[in-house]
């Protein structure tokens, strides 16, 4: 359940920097209380409440060695198979049932000096798990696409479309190589000759692509 992030240097993060980052990222991040070296903060993110708990080296030391996250979901349709399915898809968290309630929990052991980008990566991992959990307990009819405002626009759906190459195509496009930056794959196949480089009954070089089979990038 605990993941270690290391960056060399000290083995704790300053509490003040963690609090500042929370206040900058979320709508609400208020201190709820403390118990010895443990200090907890209540956070609201777009209507979802959760707790960020920090464990210090000692009471009021200001040096954090562990960070935990906890969210509780009450009254949602959750059963053991659904929790098991959730846990297969969570990134940094663990889902667990207690009675009829679902608890989502995550923990991070600090190793290395504070890095704001690294901390935001942790927060983004937790947010991803919240999104997966909310999708899993919101009913089968609720999809990620239907919950994403931009996906409801026809222009967005049309422009964001990526069609798989047709089976048996004479010049299939390697979509993965194209995306990862392969020089040749980034070229666009010539529409006039279908990427063959030649056309017509006597197979002359295609004037649109000068026989290369590619046009532009």
Secondary structure as UniProt FT lines:
FT   STRAND          2..5
FT   STRAND          13..14
FT   HELIX           15..25
FT   STRAND          28..35
FT   TURN            36..37
FT   STRAND          38..45
FT   TURN            46..47
FT   STRAND          48..56
FT   TURN            59..60
FT   STRAND          63..73
FT   HELIX           80..89
FT   STRAND          93..98
FT   TURN            99..100
FT   STRAND          101..110
FT   HELIX           116..137
FT   TURN            140..141
FT   HELIX           144..147
FT   HELIX           149..152
FT   HELIX           154..159
FT   TURN            167..168
FT   TURN            170..171
FT   HELIX           175..180
FT   TURN            183..186
FT   STRAND          188..189
FT   TURN            191..195
FT   STRAND          198..199
FT   TURN            200..203
FT   STRAND          204..205
FT   TURN            207..211
FT   STRAND          214..215
//
